[in-house]
Amino acid sequence: MKNLVLASSSPYRRELLERLRIPFEIISPNIDESPLADETPQALVKRLSLQKAMTVAAHFNNHLIIGSDQVAVGDGELLTKPGDFDNAFKQLRSESGKKVLFYTGLVLLDSGSQQHQVDVVTTEVVFRPLSDIEITEYLQKDSPYNCAGSFRSEGLGITLFEAVYSSDPTALVGLPLISLNRMLKIFSK
């Protein structure tokens, strides 16, 4: 198999990819992640995943480049990374007792041939009703300020949920390993 490169600055994606025990490099793509006018969440994560992979592929002649992006949607609105306590508190309060959809885009690009595969994995998270005290305590303990939706499911964020529905449990963390493994098998033939 060709050498792998993860086009990401996310420590969560790096940790997930390490599970596959395949050597890889990491390069941050540094792209503008702003949504386009009238762009659906699915189209957004596909476009950004491909753009990340293509940006990094420009530096490699014959590698497999992994690009991934994730957005959360609650009440029809994109939920961004909160950045601080106040924004995270507002997000979690708005998510309390509701369903939030997470769309995780994945691209595997062969930098030599420019062939690529694309997938979007949808994860539905059902939040249990949360009190202001629970939200405050969670945010103080887990500090998920760089996570879309204001939680870390691989940390204490899992305690905020009533249920999670997905075909790939790693998608919620940011890199769908089941889909990636399937893509790697196709490119290794």
Backbone torsions as a table, in degrees:
resi	resn	phi	psi	omega
1	MET	NA	147.2	177.4
2	LYS	-67.4	159.4	177.0
3	ASN	-64.1	145.5	-178.7
4	LEU	-100.1	145.4	172.7
5	VAL	-133.4	129.3	175.9
6	LEU	-95.3	116.8	179.5
7	ALA	-87.7	81.6	-174.2
8	SER	-165.2	153.6	170.9
9	SER	-110.3	5.8	-175.7
10	SER	-78.4	122.0	175.3
11	PRO	-65.8	-26.3	180.0
12	TYR	-69.6	-42.8	177.6
13	ARG	-66.1	-40.0	178.1
14	ARG	-59.1	-47.9	-179.8
15	GLU	-61.1	-40.6	178.6
16	LEU	-64.8	-46.6	-178.4
17	LEU	-63.3	-32.2	177.3
18	GLU	-60.6	-25.2	178.4
19	ARG	-60.4	-29.6	-177.8
20	LEU	-77.7	-10.5	177.4
21	ARG	55.4	41.9	175.3
22	ILE	-116.5	131.8	178.6
23	PRO	-62.8	143.0	178.3
24	PHE	-154.9	158.6	173.3
25	GLU	-104.8	161.6	177.7
26	ILE	-126.5	129.7	175.5
27	ILE	-133.6	130.0	176.9
28	SER	-78.9	127.3	-175.8
29	PRO	-78.0	-23.2	178.8
30	ASN	47.5	67.2	179.4
31	ILE	-116.6	164.7	173.6
32	ASP	-79.2	119.9	-176.1
33	GLU	-100.6	17.4	-179.7
34	SER	-68.2	137.9	176.6
35	PRO	-71.4	150.9	174.8
36	LEU	-84.6	159.8	179.1
37	ALA	-58.5	132.9	177.1
38	ASP	61.6	20.6	179.1
39	GLU	-82.8	128.7	178.2
40	THR	-70.7	157.9	177.4
41	PRO	-57.9	-39.7	179.1
42	GLN	-64.4	-44.2	178.5
43	ALA	-64.8	-37.6	179.2
44	LEU	-61.4	-49.3	-177.3
45	VAL	-70.3	-31.2	174.7
46	LYS	-64.5	-48.9	-177.5
47	ARG	-62.2	-47.1	-177.8
48	LEU	-67.8	-37.9	177.9
49	SER	-62.6	-44.5	179.1
50	LEU	-67.1	-42.0	-179.9
51	GLN	-63.0	-40.8	177.3
52	LYS	-61.7	-47.5	-178.7
53	ALA	-63.8	-42.9	-178.3
54	MET	-68.0	-37.2	178.5
55	THR	-62.1	-44.8	-179.5
56	VAL	-74.3	-35.0	-179.1
57	ALA	-60.3	-25.3	179.4
58	ALA	-61.7	-17.8	-178.6
59	HIS	-99.8	-0.8	-176.1
60	PHE	-134.3	133.7	-176.7
61	ASN	-82.8	-36.8	-170.1
62	ASN	-147.7	59.5	-178.1
63	HIS	-125.4	166.0	169.7
64	LEU	-100.4	122.1	-175.7
65	ILE	-108.0	128.8	179.2
66	ILE	-102.6	121.5	173.9
67	GLY	-118.1	138.8	179.7
68	SER	-148.6	149.0	176.8
69	ASP	-150.4	156.2	-177.8
70	GLN	-141.9	139.8	170.8
71	VAL	-130.8	153.3	176.1
72	ALA	-114.6	144.0	179.9
73	VAL	-130.7	121.9	176.4
74	GLY	-129.8	131.8	-177.5
75	ASP	52.3	36.3	177.3
76	GLY	77.6	3.7	-178.4
77	GLU	-112.3	142.5	173.6
78	LEU	-69.1	132.2	176.7
79	LEU	-102.9	118.0	-176.3
80	THR	-90.6	178.6	171.0
81	LYS	-69.5	128.6	-171.2
82	PRO	-70.3	-35.1	178.9
83	GLY	84.6	-33.7	-179.3
84	ASP	-152.7	174.5	-176.6
85	PHE	-59.2	-48.3	-174.7
86	ASP	-60.7	-45.8	178.6
87	ASN	-66.7	-39.7	178.3
88	ALA	-63.7	-41.2	178.5
89	PHE	-60.1	-45.5	179.7
90	LYS	-62.2	-42.7	179.6
91	GLN	-62.3	-49.3	-177.5
92	LEU	-65.1	-36.1	177.0
93	ARG	-63.4	-40.3	-179.9
94	SER	-71.3	-25.2	179.8
95	GLU	-84.6	-17.9	-176.1
96	SER	-52.8	123.8	177.8
97	GLY	72.8	11.0	-175.4
98	LYS	-122.0	172.1	174.5
99	LYS	-97.8	138.3	175.7
100	VAL	-126.8	134.2	178.8
101	LEU	-100.1	134.4	176.1
102	PHE	-114.6	127.1	177.6
103	TYR	-110.3	119.4	-179.8
104	THR	-113.8	114.0	178.3
105	GLY	-88.2	148.0	179.4
106	LEU	-142.9	132.8	174.7
107	VAL	-130.6	136.0	169.2
108	LEU	-118.8	115.6	-173.5
109	LEU	-115.9	128.7	173.3
110	ASP	-86.9	111.4	-174.8
111	SER	-69.1	-20.1	177.7
112	GLY	-76.0	-50.1	-176.5
113	SER	-94.9	-14.8	-175.2
114	GLN	68.0	8.3	173.5
115	GLN	-72.3	146.3	178.8
116	HIS	-148.6	159.9	176.0
117	GLN	-120.2	145.9	-177.3
118	VAL	-132.7	141.9	174.8
119	ASP	-147.0	152.5	171.1
120	VAL	-129.2	124.3	178.9
121	VAL	-107.0	128.4	179.3
122	THR	-100.6	133.3	176.4
123	THR	-124.6	128.5	176.7
124	GLU	-102.7	123.8	178.0
125	VAL	-111.0	126.7	176.5
126	VAL	-105.5	114.7	179.2
127	PHE	-83.3	141.3	172.7
128	ARG	-80.4	162.5	176.7
129	PRO	-60.8	131.2	-176.2
130	LEU	-118.7	133.1	175.2
131	SER	-84.0	162.0	177.8
132	ASP	-60.6	-35.2	179.2
133	ILE	-66.9	-43.4	178.2
134	GLU	-61.8	-42.7	179.7
135	ILE	-62.6	-48.1	180.0
136	THR	-59.0	-48.0	-179.3
137	GLU	-63.0	-41.1	178.9
138	TYR	-61.7	-49.4	-177.2
139	LEU	-62.2	-36.9	179.0
140	GLN	-68.8	-31.7	-177.9
141	LYS	-85.5	-35.6	-170.7
142	ASP	-109.4	-19.7	177.7
143	SER	43.5	60.8	-176.6
144	PRO	-87.1	44.1	-171.2
145	TYR	-74.3	-12.9	177.2
146	ASN	-108.1	23.9	-177.6
147	CYS	-121.5	128.7	175.8
148	ALA	-58.9	132.5	-179.3
149	GLY	89.7	-7.9	175.0
150	SER	68.3	36.2	174.0
151	PHE	-152.5	160.9	173.7
152	ARG	-120.2	106.4	-177.0
153	SER	-65.8	-25.1	178.2
154	GLU	-80.9	-3.7	176.0
155	GLY	-115.6	-140.3	-179.1
156	LEU	-72.6	-11.2	-179.9
157	GLY	-56.8	-27.0	179.7
158	ILE	-60.4	-25.2	-179.4
159	THR	-74.0	-9.9	-179.8
160	LEU	-87.3	-8.7	-170.1
161	PHE	-98.5	151.1	169.0
162	GLU	-97.1	-35.4	-179.7
163	ALA	-163.3	157.6	175.0
164	VAL	-135.7	131.1	180.0
165	TYR	-124.5	121.4	-179.9
166	SER	-163.5	153.7	174.3
167	SER	-82.6	-10.2	-177.4
168	ASP	-147.1	103.0	-174.9
169	PRO	-62.4	-24.1	179.8
170	THR	-76.9	-15.0	179.2
171	ALA	-60.4	-37.3	-178.2
172	LEU	-63.4	-30.4	178.9
173	VAL	-79.6	-22.9	173.0
174	GLY	131.0	-3.9	177.9
175	LEU	-146.9	104.9	-177.1
176	PRO	-71.8	98.7	-174.5
177	LEU	-69.6	-30.1	178.1
178	ILE	-64.7	-47.1	177.6
179	SER	-64.5	-42.6	-179.5
180	LEU	-62.6	-42.8	179.2
181	ASN	-61.2	-41.6	177.5
182	ARG	-61.8	-43.8	179.2
183	MET	-64.6	-42.4	179.4
184	LEU	-61.1	-38.9	178.2
185	LYS	-62.7	-39.5	179.5
186	ILE	-64.4	-44.7	-178.7
187	PHE	-74.1	-17.0	-178.7
188	SER	-87.3	-4.9	-179.6
189	LYS	-76.3	NA	NA
